[in-house]
């Protein structure tokens, strides 16, 4: 069943015969499985395609109302809660801003916003909502991060089992993902079929999130943090070694703006008056492009891939400018023993972590063929 659902999910609109060819299953087997999952409400059949050679074909699609999931991003200055359908389309959204993510405030708010989104569904939809995916920075569990932000929670994240806490509050099954990995998965789904089998991903947010897809698999590692490319040390403009976070992140830009006397209108970078940042923005873009180019170069020496995607929580024109400058800086580095990868700007933007967290839970419940997902 899972192989058929995955084939349909990643290649919508295929016919019975095409699903059989791609999956390697016999046409009779595919037909029986399609009847079973159609009865379960997970797929729908499109209009019969006529005018082609051979028998008329019926395209098969995932049924959007077949299942739902809640996706949450716990960020340093905000919480996003999304309602996602089986086609990975957002059906509802709630957002909450805070000065610092204190668990005793954040977790009840997530539960409240989740209840509102669930109530927005008809009863039939509520009965098909099983999962919640949480995307959050791994650094929240590290005390020095709170100290860096000038705040110390009365009960640090390292003392809290987020999944258990929110499962008790919402009644949903809860999974926790690194925010960069979740965003990377959302980016994979945003590509048109055929999707790239491998790519390196960066999202410029309060810190620099990252993810890696290799041969169609999200590389999470034993702790879920194997693609912490934002923590990669590079030579800074002043000659010292710094993580990419400290140069190419929104936090790094915010510090530069504060030192230059700029006032920011709110906590949402997309709403800032970017056209007023002038030389500060230009310098940040230049330094960020150099830092990201080095991170791309170093990662590509380890992971053989021809594609890098860079996204961000900034307005799309700013992200595109950064991508173009990264291309220039990458070409200026010493000649590598490999072809330089193609660099694209991302599709999803600021909602990528929450979207990916929800989509990952749906994928693992219905589509994944990994043993751990099948038996869990």
C-alpha positions, 0 to 999 in steps of 0.5 A: 500500500505504501509504495503505491501511495508514495508513487501517487504522492510524488507523481500525481496524475499517474494512471494505473499502468504508470503506477505499476511501471514505476512501482514495479508491481503487477497491474492487477496488484496495483488495481487491488491496492488502489481500490483499497486505499480509495475505500479508505478515502486517501486517493481520488480518481480524476476524469478519464483521459481519452484521445490517447493510444490504447485504453483510456487512462484514469489519473490518480491523485492523493485526496486532500481531505484524506488526512490532515496534520498540524505543523508548528514552528517554535522560533526565537521570536514567534510560533507558527501553527499550520493546518496541512492537508494530505496534498501539503496545502495549508488550510489554516494558520495561526501565529504568535509573537514573543520576546523569547521562547519560554516553554511555560508560555509557548506550549499552552499557546500552541495547544490553544492555536491548535484547538482553533485550527481543529475546530475549523474542520468539519467533523469528518476532517477532525476524524482524519487529523492524527499528527502534529509535527514540531520544528524547532532549533536544536540550540533551544536546549542549550543554555548558552543560547538563552544567555546569548539572547539575554534571557534565561527561562525559568524552566529550560527546554532541555528539561522538557519533553516537548512531544509528550507535553503537547501530546497531553495538551492536544491528544495528537501524536507529536513528533519533533524535528530540527527546523532546518530539516523540516524546512528542507523537506518542505522545499523538496515537496515544493519542486515539480515532479520529477523532484531532485534526488539530492540537494543541499538546503539553507534557510536564512532565518534568526539563525541559518537553518540547513538540511540535506536530501541525499538519494531521496532521503532526508539526512537527519542523523541519529539525533536529527541534527546531522545537517547543522551547516549553519554551525560550520566555521569559516573565516570571518571578514575580520580574520577570526573563525566564526560559524555561518550563523554569526555572519549570514543570519537575520540575527547578524543583520539585526545587530548591524542595523541596531549598531547603525541606529535603524529601527525595525518595524515589528518582528516579521522580517518580511514587513521590514522597510528593507529599502531603508537599510542602505549600506548596512544591507549591502554589507550584510549581503556581501558578507553573507554571500561569502560565508554561504559560498564557503559553506556550499563549497565545503559541503559539496566536497563531502556530499556529491550533489549538483544542486543547492537551494537557498531560502529565507524569511526575507522578502523574495527580492532580497533572497534572490539578491543573496542567491545571485551574490552567492553564485558570484562568490562561489565562482571566485573560490579556488577551482574545486575537483568537482563541477560547481553546483547549480544554486536556486532560490527556495520556493516556500520561504518563512513557512517552510519549517512548519509546513515541513514538520506537518508534511513529514508526519503525513509522509511517515504515517502513510507513504514512507517505506522505512521500517521504523515508520512502518512498525511505529 
